Amino acid sequence: MSEITWLEGGVERTAQWRSESGWPAPKKVVVADDTMNADAAYRLALEGTALLWRGDFQNARQLLNALVRRVDHKSDRARRAKAGKAQPTPTELFHRHRLQQLQRARTLAMLLIPFEPGHVIPLRRAPDVAEACLEAYGPAETPYVASLRELLGVIGAHEWRRKGVRIPALDDNIHPWYGVFSPVRGEYVELVAQAPLPHGTKLAFDIGAGTGVLSAVLARRGIAQVLATDMDARALGCARENIARLGLSAQVRIIEADLFPEGRAPLVVCNPPWLPGKPSSAIEYAIYDPDSRMLKGFLGGLANHLEPHGEGWLILSDLAEHLGLRSREQLLGWIADAKLEVLARHDIRPTHGKASDPDDPLHAARSREVTSLWRLRAAG
């Protein structure tokens, strides 16, 4: 863990720096309090100067909201200025949108909060965040500094974990951990709940288990043994906790493995990240797959892990195709190169808010998005 250094009262001070997004510790830090106005804070943040807050905690939240309004207003003006120019391609829109997201996140991450050991915030009207931070960061035995925006994400994730996400296919809740993608997009779960199982399936592999939701659905469908794999420590812990809470530990075994467990199965299921690209935070590893590594790894190894007449289920959105990041021909080529063939494909339209939001910068692509369950088998 890196350190952050700043001057306060003429004395150089140092603390640990925490950033789940992987941002480096800011090199320029000034101490700020309730006398700091939003315009001054915004100018400093744009320049790359971080503000270590020493005032009232609730005032810091209000200042962050003011920074959000200024950042978003600037983005709106930039979009309007480009409206009369040549229409960008979907791929150009996507990369522009990603860049704006990163710049926005970096600017808003400049408002910092100090923490004492035990995740205690030494500010007026600060909430008790010890439990939420313990879940996200683990124990804190020394002081540290983190961005207020990240802290609010930690608090929000704690509430998701506490309340859970209702999964109709399970008639129960899944409780996501911080940094593990929440199954709020229910269409991919519904596909796995409805697709016809290969005859007599008693064993299934779930590749990239995440919260464990697909393993739970497969077990509830009557599969006697599900082997679920993941490489992320949080995902492994999250999946084990959810499977235990649902009373499915006798059917589902969570294994730390890169893609496949040993052996073969009549059914192998994978819901890889849907967009090729570099993640900018831990949670984005569920969305962005650098160089399509997981997708190509699943397809490339599938035939060697299927029993005779077994099926591989690939659950994948075609959003990358509409954005020009991957073509259908490319996907079909990878399937053929892996000596696989397509048995059938089951499609469903997303119902999440962005799919029908005309103000979303990627609305043209999102409005055409389809999520598919590709039923694959070894060619032959």
C-alpha positions as CSV (number, residue, x, y, z in Angstrom):
1,M,0.0,0.0,0.0
2,S,1.4,3.4,-1.0
3,E,1.5,6.6,1.2
4,I,0.2,10.1,0.8
5,T,2.1,13.1,2.2
6,W,0.9,16.6,2.9
7,L,1.8,19.8,4.9
8,E,-0.5,20.7,7.8
9,G,0.3,23.5,10.2
10,G,3.8,23.7,8.7
11,V,4.5,20.0,9.5
12,E,4.8,17.2,6.9
13,R,2.4,14.4,7.6
14,T,2.0,11.0,6.1
15,A,-0.7,8.3,6.1
16,Q,-1.5,5.2,4.1
17,W,-3.3,5.7,0.8
18,R,-6.3,3.5,-0.2
19,S,-7.8,3.4,-3.6
20,E,-9.8,0.5,-4.9
21,S,-9.7,2.1,-8.3
22,G,-6.0,1.9,-8.4
23,W,-5.5,5.7,-8.5
24,P,-1.9,6.7,-7.4
25,A,-1.7,8.9,-4.3
26,P,-2.1,12.6,-5.3
27,K,1.2,14.4,-5.4
28,K,-0.3,17.8,-4.5
29,V,-2.6,17.9,-1.4
30,V,-4.0,20.9,0.4
31,V,-6.0,20.9,3.7
32,A,-9.6,22.1,3.2
33,D,-12.5,22.8,5.5
34,D,-15.9,24.4,5.6
35,T,-14.5,27.7,4.3
36,M,-13.7,26.1,1.0
37,N,-16.2,27.1,-1.7
38,A,-17.2,24.8,-4.6
39,D,-15.7,26.9,-7.4
40,A,-12.3,27.0,-5.7
41,A,-12.5,23.3,-4.9
42,Y,-13.4,22.5,-8.5
43,R,-10.4,24.5,-9.9
44,L,-8.0,22.7,-7.6
45,A,-9.5,19.3,-8.5
46,L,-9.2,20.0,-12.2
47,E,-5.5,21.0,-11.7
48,G,-4.9,17.6,-9.9
49,T,-4.7,19.1,-6.4
50,A,-6.4,16.9,-3.8
51,L,-8.3,18.4,-0.9
52,L,-7.9,16.7,2.5
53,W,-11.0,17.5,4.4
54,R,-10.9,18.7,8.0
55,G,-14.3,20.3,8.3
56,D,-17.8,18.9,8.9
57,F,-18.4,15.5,7.2
58,Q,-21.9,16.4,5.9
59,N,-20.5,19.6,4.4
60,A,-17.9,17.5,2.6
61,R,-20.8,15.5,1.0
62,Q,-22.5,18.7,-0.1
63,L,-19.2,19.9,-1.6
64,L,-18.9,16.6,-3.5
65,N,-22.4,17.1,-4.9
66,A,-21.5,20.6,-6.0
67,L,-18.4,19.2,-7.8
68,V,-20.6,16.6,-9.5
69,R,-22.9,19.3,-10.9
70,R,-19.9,21.3,-12.2
71,V,-18.3,18.3,-13.8
72,D,-21.5,17.1,-15.5
73,H,-22.3,20.7,-16.6
74,K,-18.9,20.9,-18.3
75,S,-19.6,17.5,-20.0
76,D,-23.0,18.7,-21.2
77,R,-21.5,21.8,-22.7
78,A,-18.8,19.7,-24.5
79,R,-21.5,17.5,-26.0
80,R,-23.5,20.4,-27.2
81,A,-20.4,22.0,-28.8
82,K,-19.8,18.8,-30.7
83,A,-23.4,18.3,-31.7
84,G,-23.1,20.2,-35.0
85,K,-19.9,18.4,-36.1
86,A,-19.7,15.2,-38.1
87,Q,-21.5,12.3,-36.3
88,P,-18.9,10.1,-34.6
89,T,-19.0,6.3,-35.1
90,P,-20.3,4.1,-32.2
91,T,-16.7,3.1,-31.4
92,E,-15.6,6.7,-31.2
93,L,-18.6,7.5,-29.0
94,F,-17.7,4.6,-26.7
95,H,-14.0,5.7,-26.3
96,R,-15.0,9.3,-25.8
97,H,-17.5,8.2,-23.2
98,R,-14.9,6.1,-21.4
99,L,-12.5,8.9,-21.4
100,Q,-15.1,11.3,-19.9
101,Q,-15.9,8.7,-17.3
102,L,-12.3,8.4,-16.3
103,Q,-11.8,12.1,-16.2
104,R,-14.9,12.6,-14.2
105,A,-13.9,9.9,-11.7
106,R,-10.4,11.3,-11.3
107,T,-11.7,14.8,-10.6
108,L,-14.3,13.7,-8.1
109,A,-11.7,11.5,-6.4
110,M,-9.8,14.6,-5.3
111,L,-11.9,15.2,-2.2
112,L,-10.2,13.1,0.5
113,I,-11.3,11.9,3.9
114,P,-8.9,11.0,6.8
115,F,-9.4,7.8,8.8
116,E,-8.0,6.7,12.1
117,P,-7.3,3.1,13.1
118,G,-10.5,1.0,13.2
119,H,-11.9,3.0,10.2
120,V,-13.0,5.9,12.4
121,I,-13.5,9.2,10.6
122,P,-12.2,12.1,12.9
123,L,-14.7,14.7,11.6
124,R,-17.8,16.4,12.9
125,R,-21.0,14.6,12.1
126,A,-19.2,11.7,10.5
127,P,-21.2,8.5,10.4
128,D,-20.0,5.2,11.8
129,V,-18.6,3.4,8.7
130,A,-16.4,0.8,10.5
131,E,-18.5,-2.2,9.5
132,A,-18.8,-1.1,5.8
133,C,-15.1,-0.3,5.6
134,L,-14.1,-3.6,7.3
135,E,-16.1,-5.5,4.7
136,A,-14.4,-3.6,1.8
137,Y,-10.8,-3.1,3.2
138,G,-10.3,-5.5,6.0
139,P,-8.8,-4.4,9.3
140,A,-7.2,-0.9,9.6
141,E,-4.5,-0.7,12.3
142,T,-3.0,2.6,11.1
143,P,-4.4,5.9,9.9
144,Y,-5.2,6.2,6.2
145,V,-6.7,8.5,3.6
146,A,-9.3,7.6,0.9
147,S,-11.5,9.6,-1.4
148,L,-15.0,10.6,-0.2
149,R,-16.5,9.3,-3.5
150,E,-15.0,5.8,-2.9
151,L,-16.2,5.9,0.7
152,L,-19.8,6.6,-0.5
153,G,-19.4,3.6,-2.8
154,V,-18.3,1.4,0.1
155,I,-21.3,2.5,2.1
156,G,-23.6,1.8,-0.8
157,A,-22.1,-1.6,-1.3
158,H,-22.6,-2.3,2.4
159,E,-26.3,-1.6,2.0
160,W,-26.6,-3.8,-1.1
161,R,-24.9,-6.6,0.9
162,R,-27.1,-6.1,3.9
163,K,-30.4,-5.9,2.0
164,G,-29.6,-8.2,-1.0
165,V,-30.9,-8.3,-4.5
166,R,-34.1,-10.2,-5.2
167,I,-33.6,-13.0,-7.8
168,P,-37.1,-14.2,-9.1
169,A,-35.5,-17.4,-10.4
170,L,-34.5,-18.3,-6.9
171,D,-37.4,-16.7,-5.1
172,D,-34.7,-15.4,-2.7
173,N,-32.0,-12.8,-2.4
174,I,-28.4,-12.7,-3.4
175,H,-26.1,-10.5,-1.3
176,P,-23.2,-9.0,-3.3
177,W,-20.0,-8.0,-1.6
178,Y,-18.1,-4.8,-2.3
179,G,-16.1,-5.2,-5.5
180,V,-18.3,-8.1,-6.8
181,F,-20.7,-7.3,-9.6
182,S,-24.3,-7.3,-8.4
183,P,-26.8,-9.4,-10.4
184,V,-29.1,-6.4,-11.0
185,R,-29.3,-7.2,-14.7
186,G,-31.7,-10.1,-14.3
187,E,-31.9,-11.1,-18.0
188,Y,-28.8,-13.3,-17.9
189,V,-30.1,-15.1,-14.8
190,E,-33.4,-15.7,-16.5
191,L,-31.7,-17.2,-19.5
192,V,-29.9,-19.8,-17.3
193,A,-33.1,-20.5,-15.4
194,Q,-35.1,-21.2,-18.6
195,A,-32.7,-22.9,-21.1
196,P,-33.3,-26.6,-21.5
197,L,-30.8,-28.7,-19.5
198,P,-28.8,-31.4,-21.4
199,H,-30.6,-34.8,-20.7
200,G,-29.6,-36.3,-17.4
201,T,-27.2,-33.5,-16.2
202,K,-25.9,-34.3,-12.7
203,L,-22.8,-32.2,-12.8
204,A,-22.1,-28.6,-14.0
205,F,-19.2,-26.2,-14.0
206,D,-19.9,-22.4,-13.4
207,I,-16.9,-20.5,-14.8
208,G,-16.4,-17.1,-13.1
209,A,-18.9,-17.6,-10.3
210,G,-19.0,-14.0,-9.0
211,T,-21.8,-13.8,-6.4
212,G,-22.7,-17.5,-7.0
213,V,-26.1,-16.6,-8.5
214,L,-25.8,-18.9,-11.6
215,S,-24.5,-21.8,-9.5
216,A,-27.5,-21.3,-7.2
217,V,-29.9,-21.3,-10.1
218,L,-28.4,-24.5,-11.5
219,A,-28.6,-26.2,-8.2
220,R,-32.2,-25.2,-7.7
221,R,-32.9,-26.6,-11.1
222,G,-31.9,-30.0,-9.7
223,I,-28.3,-30.4,-10.7
224,A,-26.7,-32.6,-8.0
225,Q,-23.2,-31.1,-8.1
226,V,-22.0,-27.6,-9.3
227,L,-18.3,-26.7,-9.3
228,A,-18.0,-22.9,-9.4
229,T,-14.7,-21.3,-10.1
230,D,-13.3,-17.8,-9.7
231,M,-9.9,-16.1,-9.1
232,D,-11.0,-13.1,-7.1
233,A,-10.8,-13.5,-3.3
234,R,-13.9,-11.3,-2.7
235,A,-15.9,-13.2,-5.3
236,L,-15.0,-16.6,-3.7
237,G,-16.0,-15.4,-0.2
238,C,-19.2,-13.8,-1.6
239,A,-20.2,-16.9,-3.5
240,R,-19.5,-19.2,-0.5
241,E,-21.6,-17.0,1.8
242,N,-24.5,-16.8,-0.6
243,I,-24.5,-20.5,-1.3
244,A,-24.5,-21.3,2.4
245,R,-27.3,-18.8,3.1
246,L,-29.4,-20.5,0.4
247,G,-28.8,-23.9,1.9
248,L,-27.0,-25.2,-1.2
249,S,-23.5,-26.0,0.2
250,A,-24.1,-29.7,-0.3
251,Q,-24.7,-29.1,-4.0
252,V,-22.3,-26.3,-4.9
253,R,-18.5,-26.3,-4.3
254,I,-16.6,-23.0,-4.8
255,I,-13.1,-23.5,-6.1
256,E,-10.3,-21.0,-6.7
257,A,-9.2,-21.7,-10.3
258,D,-8.4,-19.8,-13.5
259,L,-11.4,-20.7,-15.6
260,F,-11.9,-24.5,-15.6
261,P,-11.7,-26.9,-12.7
262,E,-10.2,-30.3,-13.4
263,G,-12.2,-32.9,-15.3
264,R,-15.2,-32.8,-17.6
265,A,-18.9,-32.0,-17.2
266,P,-22.1,-32.4,-19.3
267,L,-22.8,-28.7,-18.8
268,V,-20.3,-25.8,-18.5
269,V,-21.7,-22.3,-18.0
270,C,-19.9,-19.0,-18.4
271,N,-21.0,-15.4,-18.2
272,P,-17.8,-13.5,-19.1
273,P,-17.4,-9.7,-19.1
274,W,-19.2,-8.4,-22.1
275,L,-16.9,-5.6,-23.4
276,P,-13.3,-5.9,-24.5
277,G,-11.3,-3.2,-22.7
278,K,-9.3,-2.3,-19.7
279,P,-11.1,-2.1,-16.4
280,S,-10.5,1.1,-14.4
281,S,-11.6,-0.4,-11.0
282,A,-12.2,-3.7,-9.3
283,I,-15.9,-3.8,-10.0
284,E,-15.2,-3.2,-13.8
285,Y,-13.6,-6.5,-14.1
286,A,-17.1,-7.9,-14.4
287,I,-17.8,-5.6,-17.4
288,Y,-14.5,-5.2,-19.2
289,D,-12.4,-8.2,-20.5
290,P,-8.9,-7.1,-21.5
291,D,-8.2,-8.4,-25.0
292,S,-11.3,-10.7,-24.5
293,R,-9.0,-13.0,-22.5
294,M,-11.8,-14.7,-20.5
295,L,-14.1,-15.1,-23.5
296,K,-11.4,-16.6,-25.7
297,G,-10.1,-18.7,-22.8
298,F,-13.5,-20.2,-22.2
299,L,-14.1,-21.0,-25.8
300,G,-10.6,-22.3,-26.3
301,G,-10.8,-24.7,-23.4
302,L,-14.4,-25.7,-23.5
303,A,-14.1,-28.8,-25.8
304,N,-11.5,-30.3,-23.5
305,H,-13.9,-29.9,-20.5
306,L,-17.1,-31.2,-22.0
307,E,-18.3,-34.8,-21.7
308,P,-19.5,-36.4,-24.9
309,H,-22.7,-34.7,-26.1
310,G,-22.2,-32.1,-23.3
311,E,-23.1,-28.4,-23.8
312,G,-21.3,-25.2,-23.0
313,W,-23.5,-22.2,-22.3
314,L,-22.0,-18.9,-23.1
315,I,-24.1,-15.9,-21.8
316,L,-23.1,-12.8,-23.7
317,S,-24.5,-9.4,-24.6
318,D,-24.0,-8.2,-28.2
319,L,-23.4,-4.6,-27.0
320,A,-19.8,-4.9,-28.0
321,E,-20.9,-5.6,-31.6
322,H,-23.1,-2.5,-31.7
323,L,-20.2,-0.4,-30.4
324,G,-17.9,-1.8,-33.0
325,L,-15.6,-3.4,-30.4
326,R,-16.2,-6.9,-31.6
327,S,-18.0,-8.3,-34.7
328,R,-20.4,-11.3,-34.9
329,E,-18.1,-12.8,-37.5
330,Q,-15.2,-12.5,-35.0
331,L,-17.2,-14.3,-32.3
332,L,-18.3,-17.0,-34.7
333,G,-14.7,-17.4,-35.8
334,W,-13.5,-17.9,-32.3
335,I,-16.2,-20.5,-31.8
336,A,-15.2,-22.4,-35.0
337,D,-11.4,-22.1,-34.1
338,A,-12.2,-23.8,-30.8
339,K,-13.7,-26.7,-32.7
340,L,-17.2,-25.9,-31.3
341,E,-20.5,-25.6,-33.0
342,V,-23.7,-23.8,-32.1
343,L,-26.6,-26.0,-31.1
344,A,-29.1,-23.1,-30.5
345,R,-29.2,-19.5,-29.2
346,H,-31.7,-18.1,-26.8
347,D,-32.1,-14.3,-26.8
348,I,-33.6,-11.7,-24.4
349,R,-33.8,-8.0,-24.4
350,P,-32.3,-6.1,-21.5
351,T,-34.8,-4.2,-19.2
352,H,-32.3,-2.1,-17.3
353,G,-32.8,1.7,-17.2
354,K,-30.0,2.6,-19.6
355,A,-31.5,0.5,-22.4
356,S,-34.4,3.0,-22.6
357,D,-32.6,6.2,-21.6
358,P,-32.4,8.5,-24.7
359,D,-30.0,10.8,-22.8
360,D,-27.4,8.0,-22.3
361,P,-24.4,8.8,-24.6
362,L,-24.5,5.2,-25.8
363,H,-28.2,5.0,-26.2
364,A,-28.1,4.1,-30.0
365,A,-26.1,1.0,-29.2
366,R,-27.9,0.1,-25.9
367,S,-31.3,0.3,-27.5
368,R,-30.4,-2.5,-29.9
369,E,-28.7,-4.7,-27.3
370,V,-29.6,-8.4,-27.0
371,T,-28.3,-10.8,-24.4
372,S,-27.9,-14.3,-25.7
373,L,-27.3,-17.8,-24.3
374,W,-25.3,-19.7,-26.8
375,R,-25.6,-23.4,-26.5
376,L,-22.3,-24.9,-27.8
377,R,-21.0,-28.4,-28.2
378,A,-17.8,-29.9,-29.5
379,A,-17.8,-30.1,-33.3
380,G,-17.7,-33.4,-34.8
